[in-house]
Amino acid sequence: MFEYLKEKKYSVYYKLLTIAILFGSLLPDYVVLVFVIVLSAYFLMQPERRKAITAGKTASVMGLYAAYMLISAVWAKAQLASLAQGVTWVCAVLVFLLVASMSDSRDRLENIMLCFIGSAALNSIVAIIQMIFMAIGKSEYFPSPIYEKADTLILNLLRYNAFFEETVDRASGCFNSPLVLATFLVISFPLAAFCAFYAKNKKRRILSIIGGIFIFFGIMFTFLRGAAVAVVLSFMMLSFAGKKPAKFMSGSAMAVAVILLAVIFERRGVAASEDLSTNYRFELWKVCFSAFRENPLLGLGAGSSNVNEYLLSKGVEFSHAHNLIIEIITECGIIGALIFALFTVIIVKDILSLCRKHGWYKKYAIAFLSSLVGLLAMSIFESTLSTVKEIIYFAVILGCISAIKRASKRNEEKLAQKSLQEISASEEVQ
């Protein structure tokens, strides 16, 4: 898996980037941000590296969205939360540029994907260990979330209010809630399935299968019904990546969903009256729409802490809207929602253009599209893209899509140049 680290054709910057993707999800959020800033500064200090970066529409709109979040601190009640969310999206832009500029070949993309899968597998191992300690009644020795005490200490020093969901019976891995862990694992799972078929050698395919097995158990131990639905949808999309695994993907999706739902219902019960999040989600959304009506143009300010403060003031004990779109319009108002909508349109347009290509470009584009479909499914009942690691790994996926687009464009230019040379040679002969 890591044989590329020994090869000189890969720059030290690229190797550091892949290592960061592999181990980044295991670190506390604030450490991830610092690492991204340091790595980006190290890369951008080199003039020859800066020349390789082309921002493009995706990075430009991401940057605009980040700038708007930073500006929203002016009218936000939780100003530090808005600044933190803006800084996180600035770091996401940097990650996007690094991935897009250094991964525009099939081999480089595969290395990124394998590190992504490895990161999810490592988090799943942490989640499995957490469940073992919960099962024996010793969860305090390996808590969930694992960094809760350290995070609380650091954030209190910064006078930053953070919400940590208590999870006495569900795994969070190295994330701050089972919901966030499940989102990360759901977007990783189709990549593991894809590499199990399309990785360049048998060793990597086997590692992808092992990683996928760990990811499955990681998802299971979050005990989220929405994750089962997301897996089905993402695997169904992945079946379009090629004829060979299509039936397997569809069958696997249904089998995984059935197993997950059976375990979840056995663990948490099927009675909706016992599920706080199911019973009160619609009421929660009504309160969020009230916040939107009060601040329709600008919103409450970026960062879920602003939404949390508003909800608490209305007697609703939820940390956020539990829906990505509702969270965006509540935090950022019409202006922020329009910027995000433009951002989404650009991504969809890029993916659709790649799906019309022949060769490996289409397959890999569908692999990352399947991840985004899983993210979209999770976003219906979860405020995804609210935490640092969710946003950073989302940027990794977008950077890979941009890298595929660049590789495809470069290949077309080569073919066009070759065609012109052949025409020129033919004319000389005549």
Secondary structure, DSSP 8 states (H G I E B T S, - for coil): --GGGG-TTS-HHHHHHHHHHHHHTTS-HHHHHHHHHHHHHHHHTSHHHHTT---HHHHHHHHHHHHHHHHGGGT-SSHHHHHHHHHHHHHHHHHHHHHHHH--SHHHHHHHHHHHHHHHHHHHHHHHHHHHHHHTT-GGGS-SSTTHHHHHHHHHHTT--------SSS--TTSSSHHHHHHHHHHHHHHHHHHHHHSSSHHHHHHHHHHHHHHHHHHHTTT-HHHHHHHHHHHHHHGGG-STTHHHHHHHHHHHHHHHHHHHHHHH-S-GGG-HHHHHHHHHHHHHHHHHHHSTTT-S-SSHHHHHHHHHHTT---SS-SSHHHHHHHHHHHHHHHHHHHHHHHHHHHHHHHHTS-THHHHHHHHHHHHHHHHHHHHTSS--S-SHHHHHHHHHHHHHHHHHHHHHHHHHHHHHHHHHHHHHHHHHH-
